[in-house]
Amino acid sequence: MSDKTYLDLPLLDDSHRTLERDLDAWCAANLKVDHSDTDAACRALVRQLGQAGWLRYCVPAAHGGALPALDSRSLCLLRETLARHDGLADFAFAMQGLGSGAISLAGSDAIRERYLPRVARGEAIAAFALSEPDAGSDVAAMQCSAKLDADGTHYVIDGAKTWISNGGIADFYCVFVRTGEAPGARGISAFVVDANTPGLSIAERIDVMAPHPLATLRFENCRVPVGNRLGEAGQGFKVAMMTLDIFRASVAAAALGFGRAALDEALTRARARPMFGGVLADLQLTQAAIGDMATAIDAAALLTYRAAWLRDVKGVRTTREAAMAKMVATENAQQVIDRAVQMFGGLGVKVGTRVEGLYREIRSLRIYEGATEVQKLIIARETLAAQAV
């Protein structure tokens, strides 16, 4: 049984505690999806999460959601709980939120009504297409472009996007491209592009160490109606950052879920593994490791739910706080899982054991939605700006 004392923090309220309890019970009873075919597993998980009502937390109530607006604490609790039970279930949930978040924040009423109810029901799979071969951390360097056609009714997109989660299985993509209203980040716009749009193709499927659907997208003379633009022309970078500010804290929460699962596995192993006439847990070195692991998880939890609380309750911009949470939670979870693997010895690196799977799953969280090094720059920039006022 994972430590649940963090639920007593005043950063959460009773509705959040009920949400965690209900989802935890649901996961224990229902998350039995075969992972041998990753694409099929993700499709099945999206359907299952949608039918059970959990995806309703990814969209506002006006378009089929559970709450009037996106609630960061709910998203964090949902991701932490799902990740503790099943990493692919967390991925499926997270991408429904991230992939449609730009629509919730900046889409027209017509666009929201076209896509968000289907996302909430698990009937349409969403994706967020921002990164490019030469523009990952440096989003402003993107080259994929869109130009208005002669009659001004469509944008024509050309270029590539890569490392796109749900690439190859998504029903639509929120795509960020250069439209040239101004240099750098001020000349980027966002669009919804349906997967079956002529000119959009899957150039490559990408295999990674913790399998999930991932691909490179190719755009060649891909015509998208002007009405599919999200927000004003040239405001795409702002939309992307607003979306990431909401969901970056939830990445930290997913890392917490992985870390808690690893600590649970380590405690069970330490109490049961015979060692030198006692058990592994009797050794002071083991106890020191457990002390470090438990403290690392609690520190990350405080940063994560602080960031979520500030956004939900204070209504303030949480770029700095979300970056802190994401950095600390993912780095701490990596250390916790590594120590759990060490406690398992040779069994810890055997393919198919839980700690081996967690070791593979945590690694990408230190990179996606802004690598740790980028989070440090964000924190420093925001801190310097605040101190200058």
N, C-alpha and C positions, 0 to 999 in steps of 0.2 A: 504494500500500500504506500503510495507516494505521500510525501509530506504535504498536507493541505493547509498548514497554518497561514500561508500567505493570503488565503482567502479572507482572513480576519482583518486584513489591513483596511484602514479607513479610506483608502483609495478606491475601494470597491463597495458596492451596495448590495442589498439582499437579492435584487434581480440578477446580478452577476453571479452570486453564489448559487442561486437556483439553476442558472444556465449551465454552470460548470458541472454541477451534480447531475443534471439531466443528460448532458452530453456524455459524461464519463460513463454513466450506466448504459446509454445507447451504444457507445463504442464497444463496450465489453460484450454486449449481446449481438451486435450486428456487423462489426468490421471483420468479415471473413472472405475478402475478395482475393481470388487467385492472381498473383503478381507475375506469373510466367510470361504473359503477353502484356507488356506495359501499356500500350495504347488501349487495349481492351479493358484493362484494369482501371485506367483513368476514366474512360467513358462510363464504366459501370459505377465508379465512385461518385462521379458528378450526378448521375441519375439518382443514386441512392441518397446522397446528401440533399439533393433537391426534393425528393419525395418525402424525406423525413423533416423538411422544413429548415434545415440548418443554413442553406444557401440564402435564405431570406435576410440574413444578417449582412449580406454583401451588397444590398441595394436599399434605397430609401423606401419607406412605406407607401409613398405615392405611386410607386411602380412595382408593388408586390412584395416589398420588404417587411421586416419584422418591426422596425423602429422608424421614427420620423426621419432620422438622418443616420449616416454611418456613425457607429459608436466604437471608438478605438478600443475601449476596455473589453467590449464584447468580442471584437475581432481577435484581440490578444488571447482572451480566455479560450475561445474556440480553437485557435491555432495551437496554443500550448497543449490543450487536451488531446486534440487530434494527433499532434506530433508524438506525444507520449505513447499513444496506442499504435500509430501507423504513419510512417513518413509520407507515403504516397497519398494517403487520405488528406493529410495536411496540405500537400502540394495541390491536390485537386480543388480543395476549398480555397486556398490562397489565390490561385490563378483566376477563379471566378470573380473574386473581389478586385484584385489588381487589374485583371484584364478588362473589367467593366468600370473601374473607378473613374476613369477620365470621362466616361459617359455620364455617370452620376454627378460629377462636378461641373461639367461644361457642356453637356449635350443639350440640344433643343428639346422641347417637350415631345416632339414627334420622334426624335431619335431615341430618347429615353424610353418611350412607350413601345417602340419597335423592338428594343433589345433587352431591357432590364427585366421585364416579367419572365422572359424565357430563361435568363440567367438564374433568377431566383428559383425557378421550378426545375432547374437542371436539364432543360431542354435545348440549351445552346451553350457551347463551350467557348469561353472568352480567352483572348491573348493580348499581351502588351508588347508592342514591337518598337523598341527604342534603340537597342544596341546595333552597331554596325561593325564590319571587319576592322575598321580603323577609327572607330568612335565608340568606345565602351565607357570608361570613366569620364572621358572628355566628351560629353554629349554635344557640346557646341561645335565640335569638329565634324558632325555628320555631313554626309555627301548625298544621301538619297534625297531626291528632289521632286517637287511637284510644280507644274505650271498650269495656269488657266488656259483653256483652249480658246479658239477664236471667238466662239459665241458666248463665252463666259459662264457656261452652265456646268462644266466639268473641270476637274483638275486631272492632269495626266502625270502619273507617278512613274519614275524610273530610278532604279538602284537596287540595293540589297540591304537586308536586315539579317542579323545572325544572333545565335544564342537565344532564340525566341522560344520560351517555354510554351508548351501546347502547340508548337509549330508542327503542322501535319495533321492535327486532329481538331483544331479550333474551327468553329463555325464563322467567327469574325475576328478581326485584329484591330486594335487601336494603334494606329501607325503614326509615328512622328517623323516629319520630313521637312526639308528646307524649301521654303517658299519665297525667301529672298526679300522680305519687307525691310530688313535691316541686316547689318553684319552680325555674325556670331549667333548667340542664343536668341536674339530678338527677331530672327528671320525664320523661325520654325513654326509650323502649324501641325495640328493633329486632325486625323481623319479616322472614321470607321470604314474598314474595307472588308466586305464579305469574302469568305474563303473561296467562293466560286466565281469571283470577279475575273473576267478575261484579262490576261496580262499578269496575274499573280500566280506564281508557281512555287513549289517546294524544290529548291535547288539541291538541298542536302539534308538528310537526317543525321543528327549528331548523337553519338553514344557517349554517355558519361558514367562515372564510377558508381553513382547511385541512380539507377535508371529512371528516367521520366521523359516524356515526349519533348524533344528539342530539335530545332531545325533552323536552316538558313532559308530566308524567303527571297525570291527574285521578283522584281517589278519591271515589266517591260511594256511601255505604252499602256499602262493600267489606268483606265478612266473611272474616276470616282465623282459622283454628283457633288456639287457645291454644298448641298444640304447635309452631306455627311461630315462636314467639317465640325470639329468640336471647339466651340468658342470662336473668337475673332481670329482673322489671319494674323500670323506673327506671334500669337499667344501660346503656341504649343509647348514651348519650354516651361512656361509658368504652369500650364496644366499638368505636365509631366511631374514637375517638382511638387505640386500640391498633392498629386496622387501618391507619390513616393513618401511624402511626409506622413500620410495616413498609414500606409502599409509597412513602412520601415520599422515601426515599433512592433508590428506583428511578426516580422522576421525574428526579432529578439525573442518574442514569445515562443515561436517555433523552436528556437535554440534551447529555451528553457525546458520545453517538453522533451527534447532529445536528452538534455542533461539530466533531468529528473529520471527518465527511463534508465539511463546508464547508472545513476546512483542506486536506484532500486535493484538493478541486476548485481551491482558490486556488493551491496549489503547482504543480499541473499547468498552470494558466493562466499563472502567473508565469514558468514555465520556457519556455513555448512562444510567448507573445505577443510579436511583434516590437515594439521600442520604442526610438527614437532610436539606431539603429545596433546595438542589442543586443537584449536581451529584458527584459521587465518586471522579472524577478527581479534584474537588475543594478542597479536603482535603489535608493539607500539608503532612500528613503521606503518602498518595498515591503518591504525587508528589516526595517525597524523594525516595520512592521505584522505581518509574519510572526513576529517575535520576541514581540510582544505576544500574538498569537493562540496560539502554542504554550505560552507561560507561563500564559495564562488557562485553557487546557484542563488542563494538569498540576496547577494549583492546585485546580481543581474536582475532578479525579480523586482527589487525596489526601483531600479532605474527604468525598467520596462513599464511598470504600472504607473510610475510618476509621469512619464511622457504621455501615456494614454489618458491619465486623469487630467493633466494640464490642458490637453486638447478638448476633452469632453466637457469638463466642468468650468475651466477658466476661459475657454474659447480663444486661447492664444496660439500663435504660431510656434510649433515645437521642433523646428529644424534641428536645433542644437541638442535638445533633450532626446529626440528620436535617434540621432546619430550616436550619442553616448550609449543609449540602450542597445542599439544594434551592434556597436563595436564590442562592448563589454560582454553582452550575453553570448555572442557567437564565439568570441575568443575564450571565454570561461567554459562554455560547453565543450569546446574542443579539448581543453585541458582535463575536464571531468571525464569525458569519454575515453581519452587516452589512458587515464589512470585506471578506469574500469577494465579496459583491455589488459593492462599490465597485471591486474589482480587475477584475471582469468588465465594468465600464462599462455601456453600454447593454444588452449581452447579459444582464447580471445581473438586469434587471427584465423580461426577455422571458418570457412565460408558457410554462411547459414546461421551462425549464432547471432543473438540479438546485438551483442556489443560490437561484433564485426560489422553488422549492418549500420549501426549508429555511427561508427567510425567513418564509414563512407558517406553517410547522409549529412553529417555536420559540415564536411569540408567545404561544400559549395556555398553554404550560408555565409562564410567569411568573405565571399567574393560578390555574390549577386546582390542587386539593389544597392550597389556601392560597396567596394572592397574596404577592408579595415583601414587601409592607408588613406582612402578618400574620406572616410568618416573622421579621421584625425584632422584633415584639412578643413572639413566643414565645421568641426567643433572649434578649431582655432580661429577661423574666420568669424564665426558668430560671436565668440568670446571677445575678440578684438573690437568688433563693431559695437558690442554692448558697452564695453569699457570706455569707448571713445565718446559716448553720449554724455 
